[in-house]
Amino acid sequence: MDTDIYALVAKYGYKNLHVRLEELMREEYTYFQMKFHVAQPAPINIAQPVAAIIQTKQVKDVPVKRKDKKVHIKKPVATTEVTETEDVQLSLDNLEVKDVIVNVTEKTFRDPKEMKEFQKAAVEAKRKENEAAGLQPSHFLTKENLKQWIEDEGQTYAWVAREKSGCPDTQVSATAQMMGIKSRISKKMGRTMTGN
């Protein structure tokens, strides 16, 4: 096919070949319209300037409405144990803040080493505080207390060690498990291990 086209181009030139192809396509188009009774669209006058089209349709001075877009932004704010979402609505015209709900979670520790150091320091501070008050870890590690903190409130063994007893979290864990009390994390781990 290409060789035939190149032969026609060599014989008649690009311009003459192009003009004749358009004539042939126009003739076939007209035939198919008559054959299948297809309504012919109104011809478009491309030469007419755009400004004249706007004036004839009387579109001049019509205000254009812009739809406000709602953008959700989650922004971290330096607070502890605050969980909220910031919902901001931005308008293309004046960029107003419409709704604000703040969702923030602060990560205090960058790596496990920092977390362990914090836990150790907090446990030591609580131990000294309890000793000064004449309290032993066994005063806090009762079945009722552990059931309330671990099962009811959903606290971790580390939290009980850090905030209440002042003893290592391994001691809290061992005591709780001896009493048949498991944290939510331990229960999940157990279900994962057994497949239940």
Phi, psi and omega in degrees: 000317181299320181295324178294317180296315180297326178294318178294320178296318180294325183280316187249342182091158182299314185297309182297320179296317180296314180299316182292320177299319178296320178298314179298317180295321179296317179296316180293322178298316179297318178300312181294327177295316179293319183295318185252010177051048179275129179293135182273129179291153179295137181293145179258128178270100183288335183290341181291130182295153181297322180299322179293322178296317180297319181292320181292328179270359178053051179265355185297139176063028176270124181290142180261125179270136177251137180274132178289139177256139179262125182241128178263126181237130174253117186241126176284136177235140185284080173222164180254139176054036175250125179232106179216169179239139177263122182244109186244134176252123181254132177259143179291338183275310188231003177047058179272148173270119185264304183236137178229117172229125186262128177241108187225133170228127182257130174265117183280328187248143180269328181213168182299328181297315178297320181296318179295319179297318178297314181300314182298316180294319181292320178295316180298317179297317180293322178299314179295320178298315180293319179297320178297327179273359180077026181253143177255158176303329181295337177295330183266332187271054175267161181299318181297312180298311182297320178298316180296309185290315188274310184277313184284310183274343178078023179284163179265166175299321180298322180295315179300317180296317185284317189263338187240298193273327183076022176240166181300148181294336176294324177292319178298314181299312182297317180296314181297317182291329175296328181271002179082021181254126179238143176285164180299324180294316179297320179296317179297316180298319179297318178294324179293317182293318183273343180085014180263000000 
